Amino acid sequence: MVYVRGKGFVSMMELIIVALILFAAFNIFFPGFSYRSRWSDALLLLKGRDIVLTIDRLEKLYNYSFDRSSLNEFLAKAFPETSLIVWPEIKGAIKSDIKVSCNCTDEELDYLRSWLSGIKLNGRDITFTICPTDLERINPCGKDKGPDVLVIIGYKELTDPKYLSLLREHLKKDNGIVEVADLTEEQIDDVQKEIFGLNWTGGFPNELIAYDEFGRKPDGVDDIIFHPYKYFHHVPIMLQAFPSRNVKIDPVLESTPPVCSDIARGVFKLRVNTTTDMPENYTFWICDFSSVYFDTDANQSADIVILVNDDFSVNYSDMIFNFSLRYVEPRRIGVSFKPGYTFHDFIKVDYGSGSLPPGREGKGLPPGEPSPPGWQQAAWASYEFLYPIDRDVNRILIRGNQDVRWENQDHPTPAVILNATFSRAAWIANFTENGVGDDERLLFISLLLWASNKKSEATVPENLR
C-alpha cells in the first residue's frame, strides 16, 4: 500500500516556518516593554548625600575627612546597617604627611627639617617627611610613586638628557618640584627651559629695586598663582618659644605689667631690609598660654598685648607690616601674613663702582638717590634675572617693585616663577644666604604645598560595613 502525503506535509511545514518568522519579526519590531527602576542606586546616592550633609551640619566634615576612626565611630552610631560600605576619599586636598626628597647638602637638609616643622592647616597638623636624594635616581622617600615633591637647592649640572627624562617621569606622576637657585645665562639648559619654563635675560631698572612683592592678586581659582598666594596669606607660620623668667616691658606698657605664672620667649624673624646680612628680630613672650606680649619695633621690649585672632603690625624704619595671631599654645604661636607684605632678599643685583666692565649693562645711581652702603654716585648696577620662557608674566608670583628694561621694553623682575606645563614646578631665587626669615620660610612652604602631590588613594576598609 502506498501513502501519498507530500502536499499536506509541505503545507504544514510552511505554516510552522511562517509562524516562527512572524513571531521573530514581531519581537524585533515590537519589543516587550522592560523597566528597571534603579531604585537601589538612587537610594545609595541619597544615603551618601545624607551622610555628608549630616556631618557638615555637625561641623565635622573637615575632621572626619582626615580621621577615619572618628568617621567610623560616627557611622556606627548613625547608620547601624551591616550592608552599607562607607570609606572616605579626599581629592585635591593637601596630604597630612608630605614626602619631600631634597637634593641638597646635609646642612641644608637640617635647615629644611627645622623650616618645615609645626605647620597647621585649618587646625590640622601637616608633617613633612624629608629624605636626601641625588638626581641619578630620585629617592622615593618610602612612597611607591616617588616623593610628593622634589626640592633642589643650588645650581645642579643637568645638561645630560637623562635628567630631563627623569624629571619628566617624576612630574607625570603628579608630583612637583621646587628649585631654589640663582642661575646665570650659561646655566639655563633644557631642564630649566622645559621643566621650569625659564629663560635668562638682563637689564637695568629706571630706579633701584627696593623690595619684592606679589605683583597681583589671583583672578580666580584657575589662576596659576591662586593656591600659593592663598597658602602664604592663610597658613600660619609656627614660631617656637622657650621658657623665660620674665617679660621685658616697654615704657608704653608700664601701667599694665603682666602677671604670668608661665612665660615663654620667642623671636619672629623678618627680612625687612636689603642692607643687613641677617633678618630683623621681633621678640615675643607667651603669657599663661593665652596672651602674647609683642615687640613691634625690634627694641627687645614688649609694647603691645595681643590675643588669638587679633591683628597687629610691626615696623621697620618707615615700613609697616601687618599680621594676625592665629593660635597660641604653651610653647609656640601661629602668625599669618596680611596682604601687602614685601620681601627684601630675592632680586640679586650685580654692581660696582667706577666704569662699567665690558659686557655689563647698567648705569649709575639716579641723581639724588641715596646710596646704599658701599655704593658711590658713579656706581653701575645690572640686574641679572630669569624670565618666563613663554613671556607669560602671569606665571610670576613674586616680582621686584621696579621693572627692568630690555629689548626697548619694560619687564617685571621675577623672584618666583611657576610652571604647570607637566605638573607643578616652581623656581625661587636663592634666599638661604645670610640667614632665613620667617617670611621667606613661609613663602617656601607655600610653594611646597602648591607643588606637592595631592592625589588620594581610596582604600576600602577591611571590616566592611
C-alpha positions as CSV (number, residue, x, y, z in Angstrom):
1,M,0.0,0.0,0.0
2,V,1.4,3.4,-1.0
3,Y,0.6,6.6,1.0
4,V,0.9,10.0,-0.7
5,R,1.1,12.9,1.8
6,G,3.6,15.3,0.1
7,K,1.3,18.3,-0.4
8,G,-0.3,18.2,3.0
9,F,3.0,17.8,4.8
10,V,4.7,20.6,3.0
11,S,1.8,23.0,3.8
12,M,2.1,22.2,7.5
13,M,5.8,22.9,7.5
14,E,5.3,26.1,5.6
15,L,2.8,27.3,8.2
16,I,5.2,26.5,11.1
17,I,8.1,28.4,9.4
18,V,5.9,31.4,8.6
19,A,4.7,31.4,12.2
20,L,8.2,31.4,13.6
21,I,9.3,34.2,11.2
22,L,6.3,36.3,12.2
23,F,7.0,35.7,15.9
24,A,10.6,36.8,15.5
25,A,9.7,39.8,13.4
26,F,7.1,40.8,16.0
27,N,9.6,40.8,18.7
28,I,12.1,42.8,16.6
29,F,9.6,45.5,15.6
30,F,7.5,45.4,18.7
31,P,9.8,44.6,21.6
32,G,8.4,43.8,25.0
33,F,8.4,46.8,27.4
34,S,11.0,46.4,30.2
35,Y,11.6,48.9,33.1
36,R,14.4,48.9,35.6
37,S,13.8,51.4,38.4
38,R,17.4,51.6,39.6
39,W,15.9,52.5,43.0
40,S,18.8,50.8,44.8
41,D,21.3,53.1,43.0
42,A,19.1,56.2,43.9
43,L,18.8,55.0,47.5
44,L,22.6,54.6,47.8
45,L,23.1,58.2,46.4
46,L,20.6,59.6,48.9
47,K,22.3,57.8,51.8
48,G,25.6,59.2,50.7
49,R,24.2,62.7,50.4
50,D,22.6,62.4,53.8
51,I,25.8,61.2,55.4
52,V,27.8,64.2,54.0
53,L,25.0,66.7,54.9
54,T,24.7,65.4,58.4
55,I,28.4,65.5,59.1
56,D,28.6,69.0,57.5
57,R,25.8,70.3,59.8
58,L,27.6,68.9,62.8
59,E,30.7,70.9,61.6
60,K,32.7,67.8,61.5
61,L,33.2,67.4,57.7
62,Y,36.8,68.5,57.7
63,N,37.7,66.5,60.8
64,Y,36.1,63.3,59.6
65,S,37.6,63.6,56.2
66,F,41.1,63.1,57.6
67,D,40.2,61.0,60.7
68,R,38.9,57.6,59.6
69,S,38.4,56.2,63.1
70,S,36.2,59.1,64.1
71,L,34.2,58.7,60.9
72,N,33.7,55.0,61.5
73,E,32.5,55.7,65.1
74,F,30.0,58.3,63.8
75,L,28.7,55.9,61.1
76,A,28.3,53.0,63.6
77,K,26.0,55.2,65.6
78,A,24.1,57.0,62.9
79,F,23.8,54.2,60.3
80,P,23.7,50.8,62.0
81,E,23.4,48.9,58.7
82,T,25.7,45.9,58.1
83,S,25.3,46.1,54.3
84,L,26.5,49.7,53.9
85,I,30.1,50.1,52.8
86,V,31.5,53.5,53.5
87,W,35.0,54.9,53.3
88,P,36.4,58.4,52.8
89,E,38.2,59.6,49.7
90,I,39.8,63.0,49.6
91,K,40.6,64.6,46.2
92,G,42.7,67.7,45.7
93,A,43.5,68.3,49.4
94,I,46.9,68.7,50.9
95,K,48.1,65.5,52.5
96,S,48.7,65.2,56.2
97,D,52.1,63.8,55.6
98,I,54.1,65.2,52.6
99,K,57.1,63.2,51.4
100,V,59.9,65.6,50.4
101,S,63.1,64.4,48.7
102,C,65.9,67.1,48.8
103,N,68.9,67.3,46.5
104,C,70.9,69.4,49.0
105,T,73.8,69.2,51.5
106,D,73.5,67.7,54.9
107,E,73.4,71.2,56.4
108,E,70.6,72.3,54.1
109,L,68.8,69.1,54.9
110,D,68.9,70.0,58.6
111,Y,67.7,73.5,57.8
112,L,64.8,72.1,55.8
113,R,63.7,69.9,58.7
114,S,63.6,73.0,61.0
115,W,61.8,75.2,58.5
116,L,59.0,72.7,57.9
117,S,58.1,71.8,61.5
118,G,54.9,72.7,63.2
119,I,52.7,73.6,60.2
120,K,48.9,73.7,60.8
121,L,46.3,73.9,58.1
122,N,42.7,74.6,59.3
123,G,43.8,73.2,62.7
124,R,45.2,70.0,61.0
125,D,48.8,69.2,61.7
126,I,50.8,68.9,58.4
127,T,54.1,66.9,58.7
128,F,56.9,66.7,56.2
129,T,58.9,63.5,55.9
130,I,62.3,64.7,54.4
131,C,64.8,62.4,52.7
132,P,68.1,63.1,50.9
133,T,68.4,62.3,47.2
134,D,70.7,62.5,44.3
135,L,69.4,63.2,40.8
136,E,70.6,59.9,39.3
137,R,67.5,58.3,40.8
138,I,65.0,60.2,42.9
139,N,64.7,58.8,46.4
140,P,61.0,57.8,46.7
141,C,61.1,58.6,50.4
142,G,59.1,55.5,51.3
143,K,56.4,56.2,48.7
144,D,55.7,53.9,45.7
145,K,55.2,56.6,43.2
146,G,58.1,58.8,44.4
147,P,58.1,61.7,46.7
148,D,55.2,64.2,46.7
149,V,57.7,67.0,45.9
150,L,61.4,67.2,45.0
151,V,63.4,70.1,46.3
152,I,66.6,71.2,44.5
153,I,68.8,73.7,46.4
154,G,71.5,75.5,44.4
155,Y,72.6,75.1,40.8
156,K,72.9,71.5,39.5
157,E,74.5,70.4,36.3
158,L,71.5,68.9,34.4
159,T,72.6,69.1,30.8
160,D,72.6,65.3,30.3
161,P,69.3,64.3,28.6
162,K,68.8,61.6,31.3
163,Y,68.0,64.3,33.9
164,L,65.3,65.8,31.7
165,S,63.7,62.3,31.2
166,L,63.9,61.6,35.0
167,L,62.2,64.8,36.0
168,R,59.5,64.4,33.3
169,E,58.6,61.0,34.8
170,H,58.6,62.5,38.2
171,L,56.1,65.2,37.1
172,K,53.9,62.7,35.1
173,K,53.1,61.0,38.5
174,D,51.5,64.4,39.5
175,N,54.5,65.1,41.8
176,G,56.1,68.5,42.0
177,I,59.5,70.2,42.0
178,V,60.7,73.4,43.8
179,E,64.1,74.7,42.8
180,V,66.0,77.2,45.0
181,A,68.8,78.7,42.9
182,D,70.4,81.8,41.4
183,L,71.2,80.9,37.8
184,T,73.5,82.6,35.2
185,E,72.9,82.7,31.5
186,E,75.3,79.8,30.9
187,Q,73.3,77.6,33.4
188,I,70.0,77.8,31.6
189,D,69.8,74.4,30.0
190,D,67.0,72.3,28.6
191,V,65.8,71.2,32.0
192,Q,65.5,74.9,33.1
193,K,63.7,75.8,29.9
194,E,61.3,72.8,29.8
195,I,60.7,71.8,33.4
196,F,60.7,75.2,35.0
197,G,59.8,77.3,31.9
198,L,62.8,79.7,32.4
199,N,64.9,81.8,30.2
200,W,67.7,84.3,31.0
201,T,67.8,88.0,30.4
202,G,69.4,91.1,31.9
203,G,68.8,94.8,32.1
204,F,68.6,97.7,34.4
205,P,65.7,99.5,36.1
206,N,64.8,103.1,35.9
207,E,65.2,103.2,39.7
208,L,66.8,100.8,42.2
209,I,64.7,97.8,43.2
210,A,63.8,98.4,46.9
211,Y,61.7,95.4,47.6
212,D,59.9,92.3,46.1
213,E,56.2,91.8,46.3
214,F,53.2,89.8,45.0
215,G,52.7,91.5,41.6
216,R,49.0,91.0,41.5
217,K,46.1,89.2,43.2
218,P,44.9,86.0,41.5
219,D,42.0,86.3,39.1
220,G,40.3,83.1,40.3
221,V,40.8,79.5,41.3
222,D,42.1,78.6,37.9
223,D,44.9,81.2,38.1
224,I,48.3,79.6,38.5
225,I,49.2,81.8,41.4
226,F,45.9,81.2,43.3
227,H,47.0,78.5,45.6
228,P,50.5,79.6,46.6
229,Y,49.0,83.1,47.1
230,K,46.3,81.7,49.3
231,Y,48.6,79.5,51.3
232,F,51.0,82.4,52.1
233,H,48.2,84.6,53.4
234,H,46.2,81.9,55.3
235,V,48.6,79.2,56.5
236,P,50.1,80.5,59.8
237,I,53.8,80.2,60.3
238,M,54.8,78.5,63.5
239,L,57.1,80.4,65.9
240,Q,58.8,78.4,68.6
241,A,59.1,79.8,72.1
242,F,61.2,78.7,75.1
243,P,60.8,79.1,78.9
244,S,61.7,82.5,80.2
245,R,61.8,84.2,83.6
246,N,60.1,87.5,82.8
247,V,58.6,89.7,80.1
248,K,60.7,92.8,79.2
249,I,58.2,95.7,79.1
250,D,58.4,98.8,77.0
251,P,57.5,102.1,78.9
252,V,54.2,102.2,77.0
253,L,53.1,99.1,78.9
254,E,54.5,100.0,82.4
255,S,51.0,100.9,83.7
256,T,49.8,97.3,82.9
257,P,52.6,95.0,83.9
258,P,52.0,91.3,83.1
259,V,51.1,88.8,85.8
260,C,52.1,85.4,84.3
261,S,52.7,82.1,86.0
262,D,54.2,80.6,82.9
263,I,56.3,82.6,80.4
264,A,57.9,81.5,77.1
265,R,60.0,83.7,74.8
266,G,60.4,83.5,71.1
267,V,61.6,85.5,68.1
268,F,59.7,86.5,64.9
269,K,62.4,86.9,62.1
270,L,61.7,89.1,59.1
271,R,63.8,90.1,56.2
272,V,62.7,93.7,56.2
273,N,65.7,95.4,54.6
274,T,68.4,94.8,52.0
275,T,71.3,96.5,53.8
276,T,71.8,94.0,56.6
277,D,73.2,90.4,56.5
278,M,70.6,88.9,58.8
279,P,66.8,89.1,59.3
280,E,65.4,91.6,61.9
281,N,64.3,90.0,65.2
282,Y,61.0,90.9,66.8
283,T,60.7,89.3,70.2
284,F,57.5,88.0,71.8
285,W,56.5,86.5,75.1
286,I,53.7,84.0,75.7
287,C,51.9,84.7,79.0
288,D,50.0,81.7,80.5
289,F,49.3,80.1,77.1
290,S,46.6,82.8,76.3
291,S,48.1,86.2,75.5
292,V,51.2,87.3,73.7
293,Y,53.4,90.4,74.5
294,F,55.0,91.5,71.3
295,D,57.9,93.7,70.5
296,T,56.8,95.6,67.3
297,D,59.7,97.9,66.8
298,A,62.6,95.4,67.3
299,N,63.9,97.1,70.5
300,Q,63.8,93.9,72.6
301,S,60.9,95.0,74.8
302,A,57.1,94.4,74.5
303,D,54.9,97.3,73.5
304,I,51.6,95.6,72.7
305,V,49.5,92.7,74.1
306,I,47.6,90.6,71.6
307,L,45.1,87.7,71.8
308,V,44.1,85.0,69.4
309,N,42.6,86.4,66.1
310,D,43.9,89.9,66.9
311,D,45.6,91.8,64.1
312,F,48.8,93.6,64.8
313,S,51.7,95.4,63.0
314,V,55.4,95.6,63.3
315,N,57.5,98.3,61.8
316,Y,61.0,98.9,60.5
317,S,62.1,102.4,59.6
318,D,59.1,103.9,57.7
319,M,57.7,100.5,56.7
320,I,54.7,98.8,58.4
321,F,54.0,95.0,58.1
322,N,50.6,93.6,59.1
323,F,49.8,90.2,60.6
324,S,47.2,88.2,62.6
325,L,47.7,85.9,65.6
326,R,46.1,82.6,64.7
327,Y,46.8,80.4,67.7
328,V,48.6,80.3,71.0
329,E,50.0,77.2,72.6
330,P,52.3,76.7,75.6
331,R,55.5,76.8,73.6
332,R,54.5,78.2,70.2
333,I,52.3,80.6,68.4
334,G,50.9,80.8,64.8
335,V,51.1,84.1,62.8
336,S,49.6,84.7,59.4
337,F,50.6,87.4,57.0
338,K,48.2,90.1,55.7
339,P,48.1,91.1,52.0
340,G,50.6,93.8,51.1
341,Y,53.7,92.2,52.6
342,T,57.0,93.0,50.9
343,F,60.2,90.9,50.7
344,H,63.8,92.1,50.6
345,D,66.1,89.2,49.8
346,F,65.3,87.8,46.3
347,I,66.3,90.1,43.4
348,K,70.1,89.9,43.1
349,V,71.9,93.0,41.7
350,D,75.4,92.9,40.1
351,Y,77.0,96.2,40.9
352,G,80.3,98.0,41.3
353,S,81.8,101.5,41.3
354,G,83.8,103.3,38.6
355,S,83.5,102.5,34.9
356,L,81.1,99.8,33.6
357,P,83.0,96.5,33.0
358,P,83.0,95.0,29.5
359,G,79.9,93.0,28.7
360,R,77.9,94.6,31.5
361,E,74.8,96.7,31.1
362,G,73.9,99.2,33.7
363,K,74.1,102.8,34.8
364,G,74.9,104.9,37.8
365,L,72.6,105.8,40.6
366,P,70.0,108.4,39.6
367,P,70.7,111.9,40.8
368,G,69.6,112.5,44.4
369,E,69.1,108.7,45.0
370,P,70.5,107.8,48.5
371,S,73.5,105.4,48.0
372,P,73.4,102.1,49.8
373,P,76.4,101.3,52.0
374,G,79.5,100.8,49.8
375,W,78.0,102.4,46.8
376,Q,79.2,105.6,45.1
377,Q,77.3,108.0,42.9
378,A,79.3,106.7,40.0
379,A,78.3,103.1,40.7
380,W,76.9,100.9,38.0
381,A,74.1,98.4,38.5
382,S,72.8,95.5,36.4
383,Y,70.0,93.1,37.3
384,E,70.7,89.6,36.0
385,F,67.5,87.6,36.3
386,L,65.3,84.8,34.9
387,Y,62.1,85.3,33.0
388,P,59.3,83.0,31.8
389,I,60.4,81.5,28.5
390,D,56.9,82.0,27.0
391,R,56.9,85.6,28.3
392,D,53.7,84.8,30.2
393,V,54.0,87.3,33.1
394,N,51.0,85.7,34.8
395,R,53.4,82.9,35.9
396,I,55.4,85.4,38.0
397,L,54.4,85.0,41.7
398,I,56.9,87.4,43.3
399,R,58.5,90.4,41.4
400,G,60.6,93.4,42.2
401,N,58.9,96.8,42.7
402,Q,60.6,98.2,39.6
403,D,60.5,97.0,36.1
404,V,63.7,96.3,34.2
405,R,64.2,97.5,30.6
406,W,65.5,95.2,27.9
407,E,64.7,94.9,24.2
408,N,63.4,98.5,24.5
409,Q,60.6,97.4,26.7
410,D,59.9,97.4,30.4
411,H,59.5,94.0,32.0
412,P,58.8,92.8,35.6
413,T,61.7,91.4,37.6
414,P,60.8,87.9,38.7
415,A,61.8,86.4,42.1
416,V,59.4,83.4,41.9
417,I,58.2,81.8,38.6
418,L,55.6,79.0,38.5
419,N,55.2,76.4,35.7
420,A,52.4,73.9,35.1
421,T,53.3,72.5,31.7
422,F,53.6,68.9,33.0
423,S,52.6,69.1,36.6
424,R,53.7,71.8,39.1
425,A,57.3,73.2,39.2
426,A,58.5,76.4,40.8
427,W,61.7,78.3,40.7
428,I,62.6,80.7,43.5
429,A,65.7,82.8,43.8
430,N,68.1,81.6,46.5
431,F,67.1,83.1,49.8
432,T,69.2,80.8,52.0
433,E,72.3,83.0,52.2
434,N,72.9,85.0,55.4
435,G,70.0,83.6,57.4
436,V,66.4,82.9,56.6
437,G,63.5,85.0,57.8
438,D,60.1,83.5,58.7
439,D,58.7,85.4,55.8
440,E,61.0,83.6,53.4
441,R,60.3,80.3,55.2
442,L,56.5,80.7,54.7
443,L,56.9,81.6,51.1
444,F,58.9,78.4,50.6
445,I,56.3,76.4,52.4
446,S,53.6,77.8,50.3
447,L,55.4,76.7,47.2
448,L,55.9,73.2,48.6
449,L,52.2,72.9,49.5
450,W,51.3,74.0,45.9
451,A,53.7,71.7,44.2
452,S,53.1,68.6,46.3
453,N,51.2,65.6,45.0
454,K,47.5,65.7,46.1
455,K,46.2,62.6,44.5
456,S,44.3,60.4,47.0
457,E,44.2,56.6,47.1
458,A,40.9,55.4,48.4
459,T,41.2,52.1,50.3
460,V,38.1,50.0,51.2
461,P,38.2,49.2,54.9
462,E,39.0,45.7,56.0
463,N,35.8,45.2,58.0
464,L,33.1,46.1,55.6
465,R,30.1,47.8,57.0
